[in-house]
Amino acid sequence: MSAAPDSGQLGLFGTPDDYVVRRSRRARRLSLRVFPHGVVEVVAPERAAERTIRRFVADHQDWIGRARREFGVAAEGCGVEPPRQILLGAVGEQWQVEYRPGNRRLRVVPGVAGGELQLAGPADPHWRVQQLRRWLQRRGRAVLSPWLAELSRETGLAYRAVTIRRQRSRWGSCTARHDISLNCALLFLEPALVRQVLLHELAHTRHLDHSPAFWGLVERLAPDFEQAEKALRGAWRSVPAWVNHDPG
Ligand SMILES: [Zn+2]
């Protein structure tokens, strides 16, 4: 649906600003989206000229500034870069990332509560981020799958299979066949919120909707669910930009 993203540095028409451009075959006109971590994404028709896109972003500087302030991020641009450190709040892990030249390889050196990721390969930020996302997904599988299994035993709510994905707009989902999918970005949240998502999806194995019966079950499983559900809506800002956005 979209080609390789490119990014722009705006200088000609307004204050310098970072944004990423996503070309879409389906897009008929330019549109803007501001993500909770402040990244601005422009969706553009495949043939839109760079110049038109820059002008469009410049024309919407006020709107972008307002949207970013609503998310509590500075109005200044925030570029996407491969991280030096990855903090996984869900499991209290801190990973240092080291980049080095050499044959493509990710070496995971576990330490106490985290460790070191030694990523050898080209100094290409796109490639680096891709490798780290893959690792994040593996880490998500290692952490979230057993966690879900444990809660399933605890609650007696059975599911069929679990997949770990990297979704942009949902923490998890559950199908009519009781297949649960979980977002690897859950690793960045505090344990109580992860638990809430897992219980929420397990409750969907009984009720596929968000009916009063569903929430009744959720309340029995997690009496303080309302607070957690509310916190989850704003928790996207805990997810570092590199997880969902490509470097400029
Ligand atoms: Zn739901």
Residues whose N, C-alpha, C, O or C-beta is under 5 A from the ligand:
A	BS01	ZN	none
